[in-house]
Structure formats: structure tokens, C-alpha cells
Amino acid sequence: MCVLEQDQAANGRTAAMAGPWSAGTRFTADGGATVGGVPLTDIATRFGTPAYVIDETDLRARCRAYRAALPDAEVVYAAKAFLCRAMASWVREEGLGLDVASGGELAVAASVGFPAERIVFHGNAKTPRELAAAVEAGVGRIVVDTLAEINHLAAIVPFGRRQKVLIRVIPDIDAGAHRAIRTGGEDQKFGMSIASGAAAEAVARTLGQSSLELAGLHCHLGSQIVTPEPFERAARVMVEQLAQIRDTHGVTLPELDLGGGHGIPYLDGERGLDLESYARRVDDAVRAQAAWLGLPVPRLIIEPGRAVSGPAGLTLYRVITVKRGLSRIFVAVDGGMSDNPRPCLYGARYTARMIGRRSGAATRAATVVGHHCEAGDTLAEDVELPADIRPGDLIAVAATGAYHHSMASTYNMTGRPPVVAVASGRARLVVRREEPADLMLRDVGL
Ligand SMILES: Cc1ncc(COP(=O)(O)O)c(C=O)c1O
């Protein structure tokens, strides 16, 4: 009989605090693993490898946890973390909004009838076509990122309509796990500086446009932030900005969007941002600062991406070869940087486990590498794998539900893996594997 080694669902931890595996993941003493009641070996056999597996039940639970923790806030899922039609439908059904950052993401949302008024449209360099599509779709809010965008946007809003906008400002708060994903400080490409006066200028210009309705301010500090403190600071800075707008222009803006960036655990023993404590401390900070400045409490909007979809996903790989270097063991699998570029981009680290058979061998630290033509094509460093791991074995890598499928490439003409959703003992394909024929469809040749 299988012995349960891990049961994350039953122990009462909030979704954001749980470990790197989804709540529906079970590891058994015989070397097996199931997600949502479905053996991962069955998924590998049926859908092939590599494959992204999404625990739909866990993902929906994370959406609900956000809504429960912040009942007065608008929770807007950041589609860039992971988007496909099924995901857009789950987010819609769970009552969240959707943050899109391109015409493509908007098109996916539209294809499943996602309510346009619940869409927030982002981008530091939205093309005229994207802005036109957003206006035409009737998205709830467009987040203005540059001064130039204001006049352009104002000019394309049809006569008689008003487009709600938020202005993205730089709160000058440095937070986030890696330089490349910090966006709250000065001198980066997103948002407008408070210090330089650009943010104030954007407010004045937007208020001067009759076709635009300035609903509030936006900021996004960065990604993979695991303590509430930077968000609290941002809340104070942003409420202060709302007060300055009231003092300068006599208008009280009703909305405050604090972006996303909520960190998750990638390794065993790591902790993500604690949702309950984030909710309480940010809510308190907004209320206290608003009271101090004599402002009504603005309606909070938050945009979590990774914390909704990240831990709900895992990737299944098949071992192709095992190589012993002078000082390291390389376990090479049938995927790599094309389905997960994060280790190359940010030095991201992962938890991986061999699954599908019981091994009596001791574990050894190994480097899981991909099959691409790049020496840096590493998926996970220093993972403890059985010393007898061999070609044909399966490896599951945890917490791959965010910024994996959405960041995947077709390097080496490798088709992108399928996405398999699992719930209540059933696995279903929601995105099929990309085949060479798909890749050649767009290659029109001579
Ligand atoms: C404006 C904005 N909102 C939300 C997010 C989501 O961030 P995360 O997935 O870290 O929560 C991002 C990520 O880049 C972003 O740029």
C-alpha cells in the first residue's frame, strides 16, 4: 500500500505559504506521484514528455484564497504568468479580473468571452494597434505608462465615450528577487517618475482630456517579493500621491493598483509571501495613510500572477541520458531552456524529484540539464536524485505554472510542450503539443 509522504492540502496552510508542489500533489513510498488523483506516470504515457501539468483545483483555490483575503479589493490575475483559453476561463469563473500586456493576451481573453470591463491593459510601449484593440474591446482600464500615450489614447476613444485609465508611477522602492525583475525603482523602463515630475505631468494631462477618466494610480514593484514590507511602503507612497493630486487638482481618485509580485516557494523549505499577512498589512497601511491625509480609502486593485498559477504547475520530463563529469553528475532530459528559460535568465532554482519507480539507492546531488545546444541550458542545479537514475526515468520539476509556458520558445525547432489540466481524478489536454508541422506552418519558404 502507498504511504503518503506529503499532504499539503490537509494541514491548513494558506495557499501562498505552501511548499513548491501544488496542494493536490501526493508522493508515495513506492516512488509514485499523483496530482489531483492522477498518476504522473499515466500523464507521461498519455500525453508524452515534456509536459506542463496544472492542478486546476489548486489553482482555483489560490484564486479563492485571494478573494477571501482581500474581499474589498479587485483581484486581477496577471496573464503574463500563464495564459491559455482554459486559464482565462478559470479566472473568469473564479471572479478575478485579468491583467493583459499585449494584443495577443487580449485576443485570448476575448476568445473565451472574458468580460472586458474586468480587463486591465498594460504595456510600456503599447503599439497603436494594441491601444486601438483595447479601446475597441472596451477594457475596464488602460494603464498609461508614458506621457506620449496620453494624447494618442485620448484621440482614439470614440466620441461620447470615456476610457478609464490608471497612471503607472515609479514609487522608487527596490524589491524583487533579481535585478531583471525589479520595476519599482528609478531609471527603468516602466512607469513615470514621481521625482522627475513626469508622474505629476501625466496626471495633469490626463485630467485635461475629456475622453479619459483618471480612475487612479498604479505601481508594480517587481517580482518574487516574499515579505509584505515593500508593499506597505508602496501603499504609503501611493496614497501620498493620491493626496497630492487632491491638493493640486481638487479631485479624489477612487482606485489604487499595487500590482503583483507576490513571491512563491521554489525550493523545499522556502516560504512565499504570506497572503494573510500581506492583505492585513497592506490594507492597514492604505487605511492609516488615507486617514492621516484626510482621504477616503481608495479601492485596492492587486495583480498577482506567479502566486496564482506558479505552484499549481509542474513539468514532467523523461531522462534521456546520465553523464558523470569530473565533479558533477548531469541528468539530461527531453526539455530544457525552451520550456523553462528562467534558470538562464535569472539563475532561478528548482525542486525536482524522480518519480515512477522506487529506488533503493542513496541520493546524490545532480544537475538537471536540457537537450539544447547551449552550455547554460540548465533546469535545476544541485537536486538530490537517486544515484541509480537512468534513461527512461521520469523527473517532475515543481512550481512551473508561471512564466514557463508563457516564456517558452521554440529554440532548436523544439515544439512547445502541451498543458495538461488535472482535477478530480481526470486529466485533460488544454493546450496541445506543438509539432514540427506547426512550426513550419509559419515558415513560408522560398
Ligand atoms: C504590471 C504587472 N502586474 C503584475 C505582474 C505580475 O507579477 P507576478 O507574477 O510576480 O505576481 C507583473 C509582472 O511582471 C507586472 O508587470
PDBQT file of the ligand as one rigid body, heavy atoms in Angstrom, charges set to zero:
ROOT
HETATM    1  C1  LIG A 501       2.270  45.366 -14.130  1.00  0.00    +0.000 C 
HETATM    2  C2  LIG A 501       2.431  43.984 -13.614  1.00  0.00    +0.000 A 
HETATM    3  N1  LIG A 501       1.470  43.487 -12.832  1.00  0.00    +0.000 NA
HETATM    4  C3  LIG A 501       1.545  42.235 -12.337  1.00  0.00    +0.000 A 
HETATM    5  C4  LIG A 501       2.622  41.422 -12.640  1.00  0.00    +0.000 A 
HETATM    6  C5  LIG A 501       2.647  40.041 -12.090  1.00  0.00    +0.000 C 
HETATM    7  O1  LIG A 501       3.750  39.788 -11.317  1.00  0.00    +0.000 OA
HETATM    8  P1  LIG A 501       3.855  38.430 -10.514  1.00  0.00    +0.000 P 
HETATM    9  O2  LIG A 501       3.624  37.327 -11.480  1.00  0.00    +0.000 OA
HETATM   10  O3  LIG A 501       5.236  38.442  -9.990  1.00  0.00    +0.000 OA
HETATM   11  O4  LIG A 501       2.810  38.474  -9.466  1.00  0.00    +0.000 OA
HETATM   12  C6  LIG A 501       3.655  41.906 -13.443  1.00  0.00    +0.000 A 
HETATM   13  C7  LIG A 501       4.814  41.081 -13.751  1.00  0.00    +0.000 C 
HETATM   14  O5  LIG A 501       5.723  41.405 -14.441  1.00  0.00    +0.000 OA
HETATM   15  C8  LIG A 501       3.545  43.233 -13.951  1.00  0.00    +0.000 A 
HETATM   16  O6  LIG A 501       4.493  43.740 -14.737  1.00  0.00    +0.000 OA
ENDROOT
TORSDOF 0
